[in-house]
Amino acid sequence: MINPEPRFHDAHVKAQTLIESLPWLLRFGGHTVVVKLGGNAMVSEDLLDAFAADMVYLRTVGVMPVIVHGGGPQISEALKARGIESEFRGGYRVTSTEAIPIVRDVLREEISADVVARIERYGVTARALNGFDEGLFHATRRGAMIDGHEVDLGHVGEVTEVNPAVVRTLLEEGAIPVISSLAPELGSSGNGAEGATVLSTELNTGLNVNADQAASALAVALGASKLILLTDVPGLYAHWPDTSEVISTITVSSLEAMLPELKSGMIPKMTACLEAVRGGVEKAAIIDGRLGHSVLLEIFTPTGIGTEVVA
């Protein structure tokens, strides 16, 4: 191959990068990818702009991104401003009835609205949703195990039912859904599925749901090709607390064996990946959201940049 003249070198490198992405463009074109936004990428202006650009790029080249997010630091800040103390048990936020409207407003009116605005600067439509919109999510309450005992977390739950119709409609219309992890509570008034009933239908009630778990459940319901969770670490370490080696790819069976040994902060993320792949999602990955354009690096490079879970 003839080496390009120096004045064409940068253009040649850019062209080569585009060509290298071609197999992945063909692979993911027309497919759904669920991306959970979290960590530093949620509080850095530059990283948020890069994330929005990544989502618009994916949509423009024919991939269908769906964004799910939480908002721990922002919720803590808003509660503190209103004189409500944040309490955590077993790594989960205790969410009182008083706190739920604040959680809702922070998630949808602040974080979702901000992400939507950043995307729409590019002329691409985005829409903010939560679990109350057209029955998207229903959740059941959960507690936390501390020293072998389950403790009450208040209005905290996990997604147990997903109706992805509204998300599919938005994708068909060319829009990017931006989904916050608040859901109506699903209880039971009898035996079996026929006894199921929605206990909370008002936005001033409901359950605060872990965004990793919500993203995983949604990825399964949509039949997504990939689930990507943005974190603040390079990936799953092979020999924690030694951080010198990150596992590039891990199978479901290997992860199941490793899960009890993981540190508490990594367990919900790797469990979300595990459940997604068990549910039919081809691949699930945790990646370092502290890197600009990390989603594109994960999807359109041969090795990716984090830890990928496969069947």
C-alpha positions in Angstrom: 0.0 0.0 0.0 1.3 3.5 -0.9 1.8 5.7 2.2 -0.2 8.8 1.9 1.4 12.2 1.7 1.7 14.0 5.1 -1.0 16.4 4.2 -3.4 13.6 3.6 -2.4 11.5 6.6 -5.2 12.6 9.0 -7.8 12.2 6.4 -6.4 8.7 5.6 -6.6 7.7 9.3 -10.2 8.9 9.5 -11.2 7.0 6.4 -9.5 3.8 7.7 -11.4 4.2 11.0 -14.7 4.4 9.1 -13.9 1.3 7.1 -13.0 -0.6 10.2 -16.5 0.1 11.6 -18.2 -1.3 8.5 -18.6 -4.9 9.8 -20.2 -3.6 13.0 -22.5 -1.2 11.1 -23.7 -4.2 9.0 -24.0 -6.3 12.2 -26.0 -3.9 14.3 -27.9 -2.0 11.5 -31.6 -2.3 12.3 -30.9 -3.8 15.7 -31.8 -2.4 19.2 -29.1 -1.6 21.7 -30.0 -0.7 25.3 -27.6 1.7 27.0 -27.6 2.4 30.7 -26.2 5.9 31.4 -24.5 6.2 34.8 -21.4 7.2 36.7 -19.2 10.1 35.8 -20.9 10.3 32.3 -24.0 11.7 34.1 -22.3 14.5 35.9 -19.6 15.7 33.4 -20.8 18.2 30.8 -18.2 17.0 28.2 -19.0 13.3 28.7 -22.8 14.0 28.5 -22.2 15.8 25.2 -20.1 12.9 23.9 -22.7 10.4 25.0 -25.5 12.3 23.2 -23.4 12.5 20.1 -22.8 8.7 20.3 -26.6 8.1 20.5 -27.3 10.3 17.5 -24.5 8.7 15.5 -26.0 5.2 16.3 -29.5 6.3 15.3 -28.2 8.0 12.1 -26.3 4.9 10.9 -29.4 2.6 11.5 -28.8 1.3 15.0 -31.7 1.9 17.4 -30.4 3.0 20.8 -32.6 3.1 23.9 -31.3 5.0 27.0 -32.1 4.0 30.6 -30.7 6.1 33.5 -30.9 6.5 37.2 -29.6 9.5 39.1 -28.1 8.7 42.5 -25.9 11.8 43.1 -28.5 14.2 41.7 -31.3 12.7 43.9 -29.1 13.0 47.0 -28.4 16.6 46.2 -32.1 17.4 45.7 -33.1 15.6 48.9 -30.5 17.5 50.9 -31.7 20.8 49.5 -35.1 19.9 50.9 -33.8 18.8 54.3 -34.3 15.1 53.7 -31.4 12.9 54.8 -30.3 10.2 52.4 -30.1 6.8 54.0 -28.6 3.6 52.4 -28.9 0.0 53.6 -27.1 -2.8 51.9 -26.0 -0.5 49.1 -29.6 0.6 48.3 -31.2 4.0 48.9 -34.1 3.9 51.4 -36.8 5.8 49.6 -39.7 7.3 51.7 -43.1 8.3 50.5 -41.9 11.9 51.0 -38.9 11.4 48.8 -40.7 9.7 45.8 -42.0 13.0 44.2 -38.5 14.4 44.4 -37.0 11.3 42.9 -39.5 11.5 40.1 -38.8 15.1 39.3 -35.1 14.8 39.4 -35.1 11.7 37.1 -37.6 13.0 34.5 -37.7 16.8 34.7 -33.9 17.3 35.2 -31.8 14.3 34.0 -34.1 12.9 31.2 -34.9 16.4 30.0 -31.3 17.4 29.9 -30.3 14.2 27.8 -33.3 14.8 25.5 -32.2 18.4 24.9 -28.6 17.4 24.1 -29.8 14.8 21.6 -32.3 17.2 19.9 -29.6 19.8 19.3 -28.6 17.5 16.4 -32.1 17.5 15.0 -33.0 14.0 16.2 -36.1 13.5 18.2 -35.9 12.1 21.7 -38.6 11.5 24.3 -38.5 11.2 28.1 -40.4 8.2 29.6 -40.6 6.4 32.9 -42.4 3.2 34.0 -45.7 5.0 34.3 -45.9 5.8 30.6 -48.3 3.4 28.8 -47.5 0.6 31.3 -43.9 0.4 30.4 -42.7 -1.0 33.7 -44.3 -2.6 36.7 -42.3 -3.3 39.8 -42.5 -5.2 43.1 -41.0 -4.1 46.4 -37.7 -5.4 47.5 -35.7 -5.2 50.7 -32.0 -5.7 51.3 -30.2 -8.5 53.1 -27.9 -7.2 55.9 -26.2 -9.8 58.2 -28.7 -12.4 57.1 -31.8 -10.3 57.7 -34.0 -8.5 55.2 -34.5 -4.8 55.9 -37.2 -2.6 54.5 -36.1 0.0 51.9 -39.5 1.8 51.6 -40.5 2.7 48.0 -37.7 0.6 46.3 -38.4 -2.2 43.9 -37.3 -4.2 40.9 -38.9 -4.4 37.5 -41.0 -7.6 37.2 -43.1 -6.8 34.1 -42.3 -4.8 30.9 -44.6 -3.7 28.2 -42.2 -2.3 25.5 -44.9 -1.2 23.1 -44.3 2.5 23.6 -40.6 2.1 23.2 -41.0 0.1 19.9 -43.4 2.8 18.6 -40.8 5.5 19.3 -38.1 3.5 17.6 -40.2 3.0 14.5 -40.7 6.7 14.4 -37.0 7.3 14.4 -36.9 8.7 17.9 -34.5 7.9 20.8 -36.3 6.9 24.1 -34.8 8.3 27.3 -36.1 6.2 30.2 -35.8 6.9 33.9 -36.1 4.1 36.5 -39.4 4.9 38.3 -42.2 2.4 38.1 -45.7 1.8 39.5 -46.0 -0.9 42.1 -47.4 -4.3 41.2 -49.0 -6.3 44.0 -51.2 -9.3 44.2 -54.9 -9.5 45.2 -55.2 -13.2 44.6 -53.4 -16.4 43.4 -51.4 -16.3 40.2 -51.1 -13.8 37.4 -54.9 -13.2 37.4 -54.6 -11.8 40.9 -52.0 -9.2 39.9 -53.1 -5.6 40.4 -51.3 -2.3 40.1 -51.1 -0.7 43.6 -49.7 2.6 42.5 -51.0 4.5 39.5 -50.2 8.1 40.6 -46.8 9.7 39.9 -46.6 10.8 43.5 -46.3 7.1 44.5 -44.4 4.3 42.8 -41.1 2.5 43.3 -37.5 3.7 42.8 -35.9 1.0 40.7 -32.2 0.2 40.2 -31.4 1.4 36.6 -29.1 -1.5 35.8 -31.9 -4.0 36.6 -34.5 -1.9 34.7 -32.2 -1.7 31.6 -31.6 -5.4 31.7 -35.3 -6.2 31.9 -36.1 -3.8 29.1 -33.3 -5.3 26.9 -34.8 -8.7 27.3 -38.4 -7.5 26.5 -37.2 -5.7 23.4 -35.1 -8.6 22.1 -32.1 -6.2 22.0 -28.9 -7.4 20.4 -26.8 -5.8 23.1 -27.0 -4.2 26.6 -24.3 -1.7 27.6 -23.8 -0.4 31.1 -21.7 2.7 31.6 -19.7 2.5 34.9 -16.7 4.3 36.5 -14.3 1.4 36.2 -12.6 -0.2 33.1 -14.5 -3.4 33.5 -14.6 -6.6 35.6 -11.3 -7.2 37.3 -9.9 -10.8 37.0 -8.4 -10.8 40.5 -9.9 -8.0 42.6 -8.5 -6.1 44.5 -5.6 -6.4 42.0 -6.6 -4.0 39.2 -3.9 -4.9 36.7 -6.1 -7.3 34.6 -9.6 -6.6 33.2 -11.6 -9.6 31.8 -12.4 -8.9 28.2 -15.0 -11.6 27.7 -16.7 -13.9 30.2 -19.3 -16.6 29.8 -22.5 -16.9 31.8 -21.3 -20.0 33.6 -18.0 -18.4 34.6 -19.7 -15.2 35.8 -22.2 -17.2 37.9 -19.2 -18.9 39.7 -17.5 -15.5 40.2 -20.5 -13.5 41.3 -20.5 -14.3 45.0 -16.9 -13.0 45.2 -17.5 -9.6 43.6 -17.5 -6.4 45.6 -21.0 -5.1 46.4 -21.0 -2.2 43.9 -20.2 -4.5 41.0 -22.8 -7.2 41.9 -25.9 -5.3 40.6 -24.2 -4.5 37.3 -22.9 -8.0 36.6 -26.2 -9.5 37.7 -28.0 -7.2 35.2 -25.6 -8.4 32.4 -26.1 -12.0 33.5 -29.9 -11.8 33.5 -29.9 -10.0 30.1 -27.9 -12.8 28.4 -29.9 -15.5 30.2 -33.0 -13.8 28.8 -31.8 -13.9 25.2 -29.8 -10.7 24.7 -26.8 -11.8 22.6 -24.2 -9.8 24.5 -24.1 -7.5 27.6 -21.1 -5.3 28.5 -19.9 -3.0 31.3 -17.7 -0.2 30.0 -15.8 2.8 31.3 -18.1 5.8 30.9 -15.2 8.1 31.9 -13.9 7.8 28.3 -15.4 10.1 25.7 -17.4 8.3 23.0 -17.1 5.0 25.0 -20.3 3.5 23.5 -18.9 3.9 20.0 -15.6 2.4 21.0 -17.4 -0.6 22.5 -19.7 -1.2 19.5 -17.4 -0.4 16.6 -14.0 -1.8 17.6 -12.9 -5.5 17.3 -12.1 -5.9 21.0 -14.4 -3.4 22.7 -13.3 -1.5 25.8 -14.8 -3.2 28.8 -16.1 -6.7 29.9 -18.5 -8.5 27.7 -20.8 -11.3 28.9 -21.8 -13.9 26.4 -23.8 -17.1 26.6 
